[in-house]
Amino acid sequence: MHLISVNLGRATAVDYSDAEGGVTGIGKRPAPGPVRVVAPGPKATGLGSGLEGDAVCDRRHHGGDHQAVYAYAREDLDLWERSLDRELPAGIFGENFTTSGIDLNTARLGDRWRVGADLVLEVASARIPCRTFQGALGEAGWVKRFTKEARPGAYLRVIEEGSVSPGDAIEIIHRPDHEVTVELWFRAFTTERALLPLTLAAGGAMEPEAHERVRLYVEKYGAGAGAK
């Protein structure tokens, strides 16, 4: 398990971004490294991205401590290449880390990774697609298609800061005792809301904003499976 690339984006003006000024940093390109990775602070008020030199432009909805790093697997990009019949280079999904050898969809919230010598990250949630993602990729109906496939990639928060470079090893150093995977969390927060109460098993690994959404759902519908 290792990093194929570490990808950074610059603020670029486009016609499909809802960010102030109509800019986005979703178009990321591989950087040679080393790249410093830090805890960026709260969403909307902090640095945005956890990677130095990487732009997060719409800080209302993206970035912050629980979305400090976005990882996507090369294996899943390869599946999309075949499905879309086009080349998908590292960083095209807006991912900071393009990984190899690790199934991000079955990763559990709260899994901890050591990346390289010093950096420790924790799996925090899944990426939910937006209008900017669809515009950047230029695929009609992309949000719906990406959601249906349920290969969302993982957001990670920084536990111990450090620097990383392409080729660095990824080691899973902790796995929590629950079954809330990235894929389950994604389905619960997109197409299968009846799964929302199950995500509470992730405990403190889930960001407070997501906890509040689940609390409101349970308050309205109850915690029983099959609630609509």
Biotite code that builds the C-alpha atoms (Angstrom):
import biotite.structure as struc

atoms = struc.array([
    struc.Atom([0.000, 0.000, 0.000], chain_id="A", res_id=1, res_name="MET", atom_name="CA", element="C"),
    struc.Atom([1.522, 3.299, -1.057], chain_id="A", res_id=2, res_name="HIS", atom_name="CA", element="C"),
    struc.Atom([1.003, 6.758, -2.505], chain_id="A", res_id=3, res_name="LEU", atom_name="CA", element="C"),
    struc.Atom([1.262, 6.928, -6.261], chain_id="A", res_id=4, res_name="ILE", atom_name="CA", element="C"),
    struc.Atom([1.077, 10.714, -6.217], chain_id="A", res_id=5, res_name="SER", atom_name="CA", element="C"),
    struc.Atom([0.478, 13.723, -4.002], chain_id="A", res_id=6, res_name="VAL", atom_name="CA", element="C"),
    struc.Atom([-1.724, 16.225, -5.847], chain_id="A", res_id=7, res_name="ASN", atom_name="CA", element="C"),
    struc.Atom([-2.144, 19.969, -5.342], chain_id="A", res_id=8, res_name="LEU", atom_name="CA", element="C"),
    struc.Atom([-4.562, 22.439, -6.926], chain_id="A", res_id=9, res_name="GLY", atom_name="CA", element="C"),
    struc.Atom([-4.441, 26.168, -7.612], chain_id="A", res_id=10, res_name="ARG", atom_name="CA", element="C"),
    struc.Atom([-7.418, 28.508, -7.512], chain_id="A", res_id=11, res_name="ALA", atom_name="CA", element="C"),
    struc.Atom([-8.752, 28.729, -11.057], chain_id="A", res_id=12, res_name="THR", atom_name="CA", element="C"),
    struc.Atom([-11.685, 30.744, -12.409], chain_id="A", res_id=13, res_name="ALA", atom_name="CA", element="C"),
    struc.Atom([-14.402, 28.556, -13.977], chain_id="A", res_id=14, res_name="VAL", atom_name="CA", element="C"),
    struc.Atom([-18.079, 28.875, -14.867], chain_id="A", res_id=15, res_name="ASP", atom_name="CA", element="C"),
    struc.Atom([-19.264, 25.952, -12.718], chain_id="A", res_id=16, res_name="TYR", atom_name="CA", element="C"),
    struc.Atom([-18.114, 26.893, -9.214], chain_id="A", res_id=17, res_name="SER", atom_name="CA", element="C"),
    struc.Atom([-20.406, 28.258, -6.510], chain_id="A", res_id=18, res_name="ASP", atom_name="CA", element="C"),
    struc.Atom([-17.461, 29.629, -4.542], chain_id="A", res_id=19, res_name="ALA", atom_name="CA", element="C"),
    struc.Atom([-17.054, 33.362, -4.088], chain_id="A", res_id=20, res_name="GLU", atom_name="CA", element="C"),
    struc.Atom([-15.305, 34.716, -7.163], chain_id="A", res_id=21, res_name="GLY", atom_name="CA", element="C"),
    struc.Atom([-16.228, 31.652, -9.227], chain_id="A", res_id=22, res_name="GLY", atom_name="CA", element="C"),
    struc.Atom([-12.957, 29.842, -8.547], chain_id="A", res_id=23, res_name="VAL", atom_name="CA", element="C"),
    struc.Atom([-12.094, 26.238, -7.702], chain_id="A", res_id=24, res_name="THR", atom_name="CA", element="C"),
    struc.Atom([-9.038, 24.237, -6.702], chain_id="A", res_id=25, res_name="GLY", atom_name="CA", element="C"),
    struc.Atom([-10.464, 20.897, -7.850], chain_id="A", res_id=26, res_name="ILE", atom_name="CA", element="C"),
    struc.Atom([-8.084, 20.572, -10.787], chain_id="A", res_id=27, res_name="GLY", atom_name="CA", element="C"),
    struc.Atom([-5.110, 19.021, -9.005], chain_id="A", res_id=28, res_name="LYS", atom_name="CA", element="C"),
    struc.Atom([-1.748, 17.961, -10.434], chain_id="A", res_id=29, res_name="ARG", atom_name="CA", element="C"),
    struc.Atom([0.964, 15.695, -9.020], chain_id="A", res_id=30, res_name="PRO", atom_name="CA", element="C"),
    struc.Atom([3.669, 17.438, -6.997], chain_id="A", res_id=31, res_name="ALA", atom_name="CA", element="C"),
    struc.Atom([7.207, 16.071, -6.579], chain_id="A", res_id=32, res_name="PRO", atom_name="CA", element="C"),
    struc.Atom([7.225, 16.307, -2.777], chain_id="A", res_id=33, res_name="GLY", atom_name="CA", element="C"),
    struc.Atom([7.896, 16.449, -0.011], chain_id="A", res_id=34, res_name="PRO", atom_name="CA", element="C"),
    struc.Atom([4.572, 18.117, 0.813], chain_id="A", res_id=35, res_name="VAL", atom_name="CA", element="C"),
    struc.Atom([3.752, 19.164, 4.363], chain_id="A", res_id=36, res_name="ARG", atom_name="CA", element="C"),
    struc.Atom([0.379, 17.969, 5.713], chain_id="A", res_id=37, res_name="VAL", atom_name="CA", element="C"),
    struc.Atom([-1.155, 19.741, 8.720], chain_id="A", res_id=38, res_name="VAL", atom_name="CA", element="C"),
    struc.Atom([-4.492, 20.043, 10.510], chain_id="A", res_id=39, res_name="ALA", atom_name="CA", element="C"),
    struc.Atom([-6.116, 22.971, 8.648], chain_id="A", res_id=40, res_name="PRO", atom_name="CA", element="C"),
    struc.Atom([-8.544, 24.051, 11.353], chain_id="A", res_id=41, res_name="GLY", atom_name="CA", element="C"),
    struc.Atom([-12.353, 24.323, 11.283], chain_id="A", res_id=42, res_name="PRO", atom_name="CA", element="C"),
    struc.Atom([-14.311, 24.339, 8.039], chain_id="A", res_id=43, res_name="LYS", atom_name="CA", element="C"),
    struc.Atom([-15.002, 27.851, 6.716], chain_id="A", res_id=44, res_name="ALA", atom_name="CA", element="C"),
    struc.Atom([-12.494, 29.544, 9.027], chain_id="A", res_id=45, res_name="THR", atom_name="CA", element="C"),
    struc.Atom([-9.292, 27.514, 8.757], chain_id="A", res_id=46, res_name="GLY", atom_name="CA", element="C"),
    struc.Atom([-6.738, 26.948, 6.013], chain_id="A", res_id=47, res_name="LEU", atom_name="CA", element="C"),
    struc.Atom([-9.086, 24.776, 3.967], chain_id="A", res_id=48, res_name="GLY", atom_name="CA", element="C"),
    struc.Atom([-6.778, 22.034, 2.751], chain_id="A", res_id=49, res_name="SER", atom_name="CA", element="C"),
    struc.Atom([-4.414, 20.094, 4.963], chain_id="A", res_id=50, res_name="GLY", atom_name="CA", element="C"),
    struc.Atom([-1.734, 20.133, 2.265], chain_id="A", res_id=51, res_name="LEU", atom_name="CA", element="C"),
    struc.Atom([0.533, 23.141, 2.002], chain_id="A", res_id=52, res_name="GLU", atom_name="CA", element="C"),
    struc.Atom([0.216, 24.688, -1.438], chain_id="A", res_id=53, res_name="GLY", atom_name="CA", element="C"),
    struc.Atom([-3.246, 23.232, -2.127], chain_id="A", res_id=54, res_name="ASP", atom_name="CA", element="C"),
    struc.Atom([-6.281, 25.469, -2.684], chain_id="A", res_id=55, res_name="ALA", atom_name="CA", element="C"),
    struc.Atom([-9.766, 24.882, -1.262], chain_id="A", res_id=56, res_name="VAL", atom_name="CA", element="C"),
    struc.Atom([-11.935, 27.690, -2.619], chain_id="A", res_id=57, res_name="CYS", atom_name="CA", element="C"),
    struc.Atom([-15.445, 26.908, -1.362], chain_id="A", res_id=58, res_name="ASP", atom_name="CA", element="C"),
    struc.Atom([-14.707, 26.649, 2.332], chain_id="A", res_id=59, res_name="ARG", atom_name="CA", element="C"),
    struc.Atom([-18.388, 26.681, 3.248], chain_id="A", res_id=60, res_name="ARG", atom_name="CA", element="C"),
    struc.Atom([-18.716, 23.100, 2.021], chain_id="A", res_id=61, res_name="HIS", atom_name="CA", element="C"),
    struc.Atom([-15.189, 21.750, 1.634], chain_id="A", res_id=62, res_name="HIS", atom_name="CA", element="C"),
    struc.Atom([-12.002, 21.453, 3.625], chain_id="A", res_id=63, res_name="GLY", atom_name="CA", element="C"),
    struc.Atom([-11.445, 21.786, 7.345], chain_id="A", res_id=64, res_name="GLY", atom_name="CA", element="C"),
    struc.Atom([-10.145, 19.290, 9.863], chain_id="A", res_id=65, res_name="ASP", atom_name="CA", element="C"),
    struc.Atom([-12.465, 16.422, 8.858], chain_id="A", res_id=66, res_name="HIS", atom_name="CA", element="C"),
    struc.Atom([-11.777, 16.930, 5.152], chain_id="A", res_id=67, res_name="GLN", atom_name="CA", element="C"),
    struc.Atom([-8.105, 17.775, 5.440], chain_id="A", res_id=68, res_name="ALA", atom_name="CA", element="C"),
    struc.Atom([-7.020, 15.208, 2.841], chain_id="A", res_id=69, res_name="VAL", atom_name="CA", element="C"),
    struc.Atom([-9.015, 13.526, 0.079], chain_id="A", res_id=70, res_name="TYR", atom_name="CA", element="C"),
    struc.Atom([-7.764, 10.126, -1.094], chain_id="A", res_id=71, res_name="ALA", atom_name="CA", element="C"),
    struc.Atom([-8.879, 8.168, -4.145], chain_id="A", res_id=72, res_name="TYR", atom_name="CA", element="C"),
    struc.Atom([-7.637, 4.761, -5.248], chain_id="A", res_id=73, res_name="ALA", atom_name="CA", element="C"),
    struc.Atom([-5.886, 4.270, -8.574], chain_id="A", res_id=74, res_name="ARG", atom_name="CA", element="C"),
    struc.Atom([-7.786, 0.985, -8.829], chain_id="A", res_id=75, res_name="GLU", atom_name="CA", element="C"),
    struc.Atom([-11.105, 2.858, -8.792], chain_id="A", res_id=76, res_name="ASP", atom_name="CA", element="C"),
    struc.Atom([-9.819, 5.415, -11.289], chain_id="A", res_id=77, res_name="LEU", atom_name="CA", element="C"),
    struc.Atom([-8.927, 2.513, -13.566], chain_id="A", res_id=78, res_name="ASP", atom_name="CA", element="C"),
    struc.Atom([-12.497, 1.197, -13.323], chain_id="A", res_id=79, res_name="LEU", atom_name="CA", element="C"),
    struc.Atom([-13.816, 4.626, -14.264], chain_id="A", res_id=80, res_name="TRP", atom_name="CA", element="C"),
    struc.Atom([-11.368, 4.837, -17.164], chain_id="A", res_id=81, res_name="GLU", atom_name="CA", element="C"),
    struc.Atom([-12.879, 1.700, -18.659], chain_id="A", res_id=82, res_name="ARG", atom_name="CA", element="C"),
    struc.Atom([-16.427, 2.861, -17.938], chain_id="A", res_id=83, res_name="SER", atom_name="CA", element="C"),
    struc.Atom([-15.952, 6.363, -19.370], chain_id="A", res_id=84, res_name="LEU", atom_name="CA", element="C"),
    struc.Atom([-13.545, 5.291, -22.127], chain_id="A", res_id=85, res_name="ASP", atom_name="CA", element="C"),
    struc.Atom([-11.110, 8.097, -21.368], chain_id="A", res_id=86, res_name="ARG", atom_name="CA", element="C"),
    struc.Atom([-7.827, 8.606, -19.566], chain_id="A", res_id=87, res_name="GLU", atom_name="CA", element="C"),
    struc.Atom([-8.080, 9.733, -15.941], chain_id="A", res_id=88, res_name="LEU", atom_name="CA", element="C"),
    struc.Atom([-4.716, 10.979, -14.649], chain_id="A", res_id=89, res_name="PRO", atom_name="CA", element="C"),
    struc.Atom([-3.929, 11.262, -10.951], chain_id="A", res_id=90, res_name="ALA", atom_name="CA", element="C"),
    struc.Atom([-5.648, 14.274, -9.374], chain_id="A", res_id=91, res_name="GLY", atom_name="CA", element="C"),
    struc.Atom([-8.476, 14.537, -11.897], chain_id="A", res_id=92, res_name="ILE", atom_name="CA", element="C"),
    struc.Atom([-11.104, 13.703, -9.242], chain_id="A", res_id=93, res_name="PHE", atom_name="CA", element="C"),
    struc.Atom([-9.664, 16.447, -7.056], chain_id="A", res_id=94, res_name="GLY", atom_name="CA", element="C"),
    struc.Atom([-7.915, 13.928, -4.829], chain_id="A", res_id=95, res_name="GLU", atom_name="CA", element="C"),
    struc.Atom([-4.853, 14.924, -2.827], chain_id="A", res_id=96, res_name="ASN", atom_name="CA", element="C"),
    struc.Atom([-3.605, 11.350, -2.548], chain_id="A", res_id=97, res_name="PHE", atom_name="CA", element="C"),
    struc.Atom([-3.835, 8.847, -5.373], chain_id="A", res_id=98, res_name="THR", atom_name="CA", element="C"),
    struc.Atom([-3.313, 5.514, -3.626], chain_id="A", res_id=99, res_name="THR", atom_name="CA", element="C"),
    struc.Atom([-2.441, 1.970, -4.636], chain_id="A", res_id=100, res_name="SER", atom_name="CA", element="C"),
    struc.Atom([-3.116, -1.314, -2.864], chain_id="A", res_id=101, res_name="GLY", atom_name="CA", element="C"),
    struc.Atom([-5.739, -0.109, -0.374], chain_id="A", res_id=102, res_name="ILE", atom_name="CA", element="C"),
    struc.Atom([-9.524, -0.454, -0.757], chain_id="A", res_id=103, res_name="ASP", atom_name="CA", element="C"),
    struc.Atom([-10.814, 2.910, 0.371], chain_id="A", res_id=104, res_name="LEU", atom_name="CA", element="C"),
    struc.Atom([-14.450, 1.858, 0.054], chain_id="A", res_id=105, res_name="ASN", atom_name="CA", element="C"),
    struc.Atom([-14.132, -0.812, 2.749], chain_id="A", res_id=106, res_name="THR", atom_name="CA", element="C"),
    struc.Atom([-12.001, 1.390, 5.020], chain_id="A", res_id=107, res_name="ALA", atom_name="CA", element="C"),
    struc.Atom([-13.736, 2.068, 8.330], chain_id="A", res_id=108, res_name="ARG", atom_name="CA", element="C"),
    struc.Atom([-14.306, 5.487, 9.813], chain_id="A", res_id=109, res_name="LEU", atom_name="CA", element="C"),
    struc.Atom([-11.654, 5.716, 12.489], chain_id="A", res_id=110, res_name="GLY", atom_name="CA", element="C"),
    struc.Atom([-9.065, 3.645, 10.610], chain_id="A", res_id=111, res_name="ASP", atom_name="CA", element="C"),
    struc.Atom([-5.679, 5.218, 11.161], chain_id="A", res_id=112, res_name="ARG", atom_name="CA", element="C"),
    struc.Atom([-2.924, 5.256, 8.576], chain_id="A", res_id=113, res_name="TRP", atom_name="CA", element="C"),
    struc.Atom([0.734, 6.039, 8.888], chain_id="A", res_id=114, res_name="ARG", atom_name="CA", element="C"),
    struc.Atom([1.869, 7.587, 5.619], chain_id="A", res_id=115, res_name="VAL", atom_name="CA", element="C"),
    struc.Atom([5.583, 7.900, 5.138], chain_id="A", res_id=116, res_name="GLY", atom_name="CA", element="C"),
    struc.Atom([7.690, 8.397, 8.255], chain_id="A", res_id=117, res_name="ALA", atom_name="CA", element="C"),
    struc.Atom([5.639, 10.819, 10.340], chain_id="A", res_id=118, res_name="ASP", atom_name="CA", element="C"),
    struc.Atom([2.138, 11.546, 9.057], chain_id="A", res_id=119, res_name="LEU", atom_name="CA", element="C"),
    struc.Atom([-0.803, 9.847, 10.792], chain_id="A", res_id=120, res_name="VAL", atom_name="CA", element="C"),
    struc.Atom([-4.285, 10.242, 9.294], chain_id="A", res_id=121, res_name="LEU", atom_name="CA", element="C"),
    struc.Atom([-7.725, 9.009, 10.335], chain_id="A", res_id=122, res_name="GLU", atom_name="CA", element="C"),
    struc.Atom([-10.554, 8.075, 7.948], chain_id="A", res_id=123, res_name="VAL", atom_name="CA", element="C"),
    struc.Atom([-13.365, 10.560, 8.635], chain_id="A", res_id=124, res_name="ALA", atom_name="CA", element="C"),
    struc.Atom([-16.008, 10.297, 5.889], chain_id="A", res_id=125, res_name="SER", atom_name="CA", element="C"),
    struc.Atom([-16.693, 9.871, 2.185], chain_id="A", res_id=126, res_name="ALA", atom_name="CA", element="C"),
    struc.Atom([-16.699, 12.414, -0.615], chain_id="A", res_id=127, res_name="ARG", atom_name="CA", element="C"),
    struc.Atom([-20.202, 13.446, -1.725], chain_id="A", res_id=128, res_name="ILE", atom_name="CA", element="C"),
    struc.Atom([-20.180, 14.726, -5.328], chain_id="A", res_id=129, res_name="PRO", atom_name="CA", element="C"),
    struc.Atom([-21.219, 18.256, -6.220], chain_id="A", res_id=130, res_name="CYS", atom_name="CA", element="C"),
    struc.Atom([-21.867, 20.492, -9.206], chain_id="A", res_id=131, res_name="ARG", atom_name="CA", element="C"),
    struc.Atom([-18.232, 21.609, -9.297], chain_id="A", res_id=132, res_name="THR", atom_name="CA", element="C"),
    struc.Atom([-17.044, 17.998, -9.586], chain_id="A", res_id=133, res_name="PHE", atom_name="CA", element="C"),
    struc.Atom([-19.398, 17.398, -12.510], chain_id="A", res_id=134, res_name="GLN", atom_name="CA", element="C"),
    struc.Atom([-18.300, 20.600, -14.219], chain_id="A", res_id=135, res_name="GLY", atom_name="CA", element="C"),
    struc.Atom([-14.618, 19.825, -13.806], chain_id="A", res_id=136, res_name="ALA", atom_name="CA", element="C"),
    struc.Atom([-14.976, 16.335, -15.252], chain_id="A", res_id=137, res_name="LEU", atom_name="CA", element="C"),
    struc.Atom([-17.270, 17.457, -18.067], chain_id="A", res_id=138, res_name="GLY", atom_name="CA", element="C"),
    struc.Atom([-19.519, 14.385, -17.901], chain_id="A", res_id=139, res_name="GLU", atom_name="CA", element="C"),
    struc.Atom([-23.286, 14.902, -18.190], chain_id="A", res_id=140, res_name="ALA", atom_name="CA", element="C"),
    struc.Atom([-25.174, 13.335, -15.287], chain_id="A", res_id=141, res_name="GLY", atom_name="CA", element="C"),
    struc.Atom([-21.916, 12.722, -13.440], chain_id="A", res_id=142, res_name="TRP", atom_name="CA", element="C"),
    struc.Atom([-23.210, 13.395, -9.906], chain_id="A", res_id=143, res_name="VAL", atom_name="CA", element="C"),
    struc.Atom([-25.932, 10.770, -10.325], chain_id="A", res_id=144, res_name="LYS", atom_name="CA", element="C"),
    struc.Atom([-23.580, 8.264, -11.925], chain_id="A", res_id=145, res_name="ARG", atom_name="CA", element="C"),
    struc.Atom([-20.838, 8.701, -9.339], chain_id="A", res_id=146, res_name="PHE", atom_name="CA", element="C"),
    struc.Atom([-23.374, 8.373, -6.521], chain_id="A", res_id=147, res_name="THR", atom_name="CA", element="C"),
    struc.Atom([-24.872, 5.195, -7.950], chain_id="A", res_id=148, res_name="LYS", atom_name="CA", element="C"),
    struc.Atom([-21.450, 3.548, -8.256], chain_id="A", res_id=149, res_name="GLU", atom_name="CA", element="C"),
    struc.Atom([-20.656, 4.242, -4.558], chain_id="A", res_id=150, res_name="ALA", atom_name="CA", element="C"),
    struc.Atom([-16.876, 4.397, -4.949], chain_id="A", res_id=151, res_name="ARG", atom_name="CA", element="C"),
    struc.Atom([-16.515, 7.791, -3.293], chain_id="A", res_id=152, res_name="PRO", atom_name="CA", element="C"),
    struc.Atom([-12.984, 7.836, -1.943], chain_id="A", res_id=153, res_name="GLY", atom_name="CA", element="C"),
    struc.Atom([-12.175, 8.863, 1.615], chain_id="A", res_id=154, res_name="ALA", atom_name="CA", element="C"),
    struc.Atom([-11.733, 12.112, 3.495], chain_id="A", res_id=155, res_name="TYR", atom_name="CA", element="C"),
    struc.Atom([-9.112, 11.984, 6.229], chain_id="A", res_id=156, res_name="LEU", atom_name="CA", element="C"),
    struc.Atom([-8.236, 14.142, 9.199], chain_id="A", res_id=157, res_name="ARG", atom_name="CA", element="C"),
    struc.Atom([-4.740, 14.759, 10.513], chain_id="A", res_id=158, res_name="VAL", atom_name="CA", element="C"),
    struc.Atom([-3.793, 13.096, 13.800], chain_id="A", res_id=159, res_name="ILE", atom_name="CA", element="C"),
    struc.Atom([-0.037, 13.711, 13.600], chain_id="A", res_id=160, res_name="GLU", atom_name="CA", element="C"),
    struc.Atom([1.389, 16.199, 11.114], chain_id="A", res_id=161, res_name="GLU", atom_name="CA", element="C"),
    struc.Atom([4.151, 15.251, 8.728], chain_id="A", res_id=162, res_name="GLY", atom_name="CA", element="C"),
    struc.Atom([5.499, 15.424, 5.196], chain_id="A", res_id=163, res_name="SER", atom_name="CA", element="C"),
    struc.Atom([4.815, 12.992, 2.362], chain_id="A", res_id=164, res_name="VAL", atom_name="CA", element="C"),
    struc.Atom([6.158, 12.238, -1.098], chain_id="A", res_id=165, res_name="SER", atom_name="CA", element="C"),
    struc.Atom([5.094, 10.025, -3.995], chain_id="A", res_id=166, res_name="PRO", atom_name="CA", element="C"),
    struc.Atom([5.997, 6.406, -3.299], chain_id="A", res_id=167, res_name="GLY", atom_name="CA", element="C"),
    struc.Atom([5.587, 6.675, 0.477], chain_id="A", res_id=168, res_name="ASP", atom_name="CA", element="C"),
    struc.Atom([4.203, 3.572, 2.161], chain_id="A", res_id=169, res_name="ALA", atom_name="CA", element="C"),
    struc.Atom([0.742, 3.501, 3.757], chain_id="A", res_id=170, res_name="ILE", atom_name="CA", element="C"),
    struc.Atom([0.376, 1.363, 6.866], chain_id="A", res_id=171, res_name="GLU", atom_name="CA", element="C"),
    struc.Atom([-2.900, 0.754, 8.681], chain_id="A", res_id=172, res_name="ILE", atom_name="CA", element="C"),
    struc.Atom([-1.968, 1.138, 12.348], chain_id="A", res_id=173, res_name="ILE", atom_name="CA", element="C"),
    struc.Atom([-5.453, 1.009, 13.926], chain_id="A", res_id=174, res_name="HIS", atom_name="CA", element="C"),
    struc.Atom([-8.847, -0.462, 12.990], chain_id="A", res_id=175, res_name="ARG", atom_name="CA", element="C"),
    struc.Atom([-11.880, 0.332, 15.171], chain_id="A", res_id=176, res_name="PRO", atom_name="CA", element="C"),
    struc.Atom([-14.336, -2.337, 16.319], chain_id="A", res_id=177, res_name="ASP", atom_name="CA", element="C"),
    struc.Atom([-17.330, -1.398, 14.183], chain_id="A", res_id=178, res_name="HIS", atom_name="CA", element="C"),
    struc.Atom([-18.521, -1.905, 10.604], chain_id="A", res_id=179, res_name="GLU", atom_name="CA", element="C"),
    struc.Atom([-19.116, 1.668, 9.448], chain_id="A", res_id=180, res_name="VAL", atom_name="CA", element="C"),
    struc.Atom([-17.216, 1.681, 6.179], chain_id="A", res_id=181, res_name="THR", atom_name="CA", element="C"),
    struc.Atom([-16.701, 4.558, 3.793], chain_id="A", res_id=182, res_name="VAL", atom_name="CA", element="C"),
    struc.Atom([-19.150, 2.937, 1.388], chain_id="A", res_id=183, res_name="GLU", atom_name="CA", element="C"),
    struc.Atom([-21.829, 2.433, 4.064], chain_id="A", res_id=184, res_name="LEU", atom_name="CA", element="C"),
    struc.Atom([-21.442, 6.016, 5.286], chain_id="A", res_id=185, res_name="TRP", atom_name="CA", element="C"),
    struc.Atom([-21.716, 7.290, 1.720], chain_id="A", res_id=186, res_name="PHE", atom_name="CA", element="C"),
    struc.Atom([-24.871, 5.322, 0.975], chain_id="A", res_id=187, res_name="ARG", atom_name="CA", element="C"),
    struc.Atom([-26.409, 6.459, 4.265], chain_id="A", res_id=188, res_name="ALA", atom_name="CA", element="C"),
    struc.Atom([-25.812, 10.129, 3.496], chain_id="A", res_id=189, res_name="PHE", atom_name="CA", element="C"),
    struc.Atom([-26.901, 9.924, -0.153], chain_id="A", res_id=190, res_name="THR", atom_name="CA", element="C"),
    struc.Atom([-29.313, 7.248, -1.394], chain_id="A", res_id=191, res_name="THR", atom_name="CA", element="C"),
    struc.Atom([-30.161, 5.052, 1.630], chain_id="A", res_id=192, res_name="GLU", atom_name="CA", element="C"),
    struc.Atom([-31.033, 7.286, 4.556], chain_id="A", res_id=193, res_name="ARG", atom_name="CA", element="C"),
    struc.Atom([-32.433, 4.362, 6.525], chain_id="A", res_id=194, res_name="ALA", atom_name="CA", element="C"),
    struc.Atom([-28.788, 3.444, 7.156], chain_id="A", res_id=195, res_name="LEU", atom_name="CA", element="C"),
    struc.Atom([-28.070, 6.720, 8.954], chain_id="A", res_id=196, res_name="LEU", atom_name="CA", element="C"),
    struc.Atom([-28.561, 5.393, 12.508], chain_id="A", res_id=197, res_name="PRO", atom_name="CA", element="C"),
    struc.Atom([-25.947, 2.696, 11.832], chain_id="A", res_id=198, res_name="LEU", atom_name="CA", element="C"),
    struc.Atom([-23.294, 5.346, 11.290], chain_id="A", res_id=199, res_name="THR", atom_name="CA", element="C"),
    struc.Atom([-23.433, 6.359, 14.954], chain_id="A", res_id=200, res_name="LEU", atom_name="CA", element="C"),
    struc.Atom([-21.299, 3.298, 15.714], chain_id="A", res_id=201, res_name="ALA", atom_name="CA", element="C"),
    struc.Atom([-18.350, 5.256, 14.298], chain_id="A", res_id=202, res_name="ALA", atom_name="CA", element="C"),
    struc.Atom([-18.477, 7.465, 17.403], chain_id="A", res_id=203, res_name="GLY", atom_name="CA", element="C"),
    struc.Atom([-16.043, 10.361, 17.523], chain_id="A", res_id=204, res_name="GLY", atom_name="CA", element="C"),
    struc.Atom([-14.517, 9.472, 14.158], chain_id="A", res_id=205, res_name="ALA", atom_name="CA", element="C"),
    struc.Atom([-17.535, 11.073, 12.491], chain_id="A", res_id=206, res_name="MET", atom_name="CA", element="C"),
    struc.Atom([-17.537, 14.860, 12.223], chain_id="A", res_id=207, res_name="GLU", atom_name="CA", element="C"),
    struc.Atom([-19.974, 16.812, 14.438], chain_id="A", res_id=208, res_name="PRO", atom_name="CA", element="C"),
    struc.Atom([-21.913, 18.115, 11.426], chain_id="A", res_id=209, res_name="GLU", atom_name="CA", element="C"),
    struc.Atom([-22.676, 14.538, 10.328], chain_id="A", res_id=210, res_name="ALA", atom_name="CA", element="C"),
    struc.Atom([-23.603, 13.542, 13.887], chain_id="A", res_id=211, res_name="HIS", atom_name="CA", element="C"),
    struc.Atom([-26.135, 16.368, 13.952], chain_id="A", res_id=212, res_name="GLU", atom_name="CA", element="C"),
    struc.Atom([-27.719, 15.197, 10.699], chain_id="A", res_id=213, res_name="ARG", atom_name="CA", element="C"),
    struc.Atom([-28.095, 11.697, 12.107], chain_id="A", res_id=214, res_name="VAL", atom_name="CA", element="C"),
    struc.Atom([-29.506, 13.032, 15.382], chain_id="A", res_id=215, res_name="ARG", atom_name="CA", element="C"),
    struc.Atom([-32.172, 14.989, 13.529], chain_id="A", res_id=216, res_name="LEU", atom_name="CA", element="C"),
    struc.Atom([-33.030, 11.969, 11.407], chain_id="A", res_id=217, res_name="TYR", atom_name="CA", element="C"),
    struc.Atom([-33.398, 9.689, 14.431], chain_id="A", res_id=218, res_name="VAL", atom_name="CA", element="C"),
    struc.Atom([-35.446, 12.327, 16.251], chain_id="A", res_id=219, res_name="GLU", atom_name="CA", element="C"),
    struc.Atom([-37.866, 12.440, 13.322], chain_id="A", res_id=220, res_name="LYS", atom_name="CA", element="C"),
    struc.Atom([-37.966, 8.818, 12.167], chain_id="A", res_id=221, res_name="TYR", atom_name="CA", element="C"),
    struc.Atom([-36.532, 6.721, 14.992], chain_id="A", res_id=222, res_name="GLY", atom_name="CA", element="C"),
    struc.Atom([-33.476, 4.501, 15.021], chain_id="A", res_id=223, res_name="ALA", atom_name="CA", element="C"),
    struc.Atom([-35.094, 1.372, 13.608], chain_id="A", res_id=224, res_name="GLY", atom_name="CA", element="C"),
    struc.Atom([-33.771, -0.112, 10.367], chain_id="A", res_id=225, res_name="ALA", atom_name="CA", element="C"),
    struc.Atom([-36.019, 0.483, 7.395], chain_id="A", res_id=226, res_name="GLY", atom_name="CA", element="C"),
    struc.Atom([-37.162, 3.959, 8.419], chain_id="A", res_id=227, res_name="ALA", atom_name="CA", element="C"),
    struc.Atom([-37.918, 6.147, 5.423], chain_id="A", res_id=228, res_name="LYS", atom_name="CA", element="C"),
])
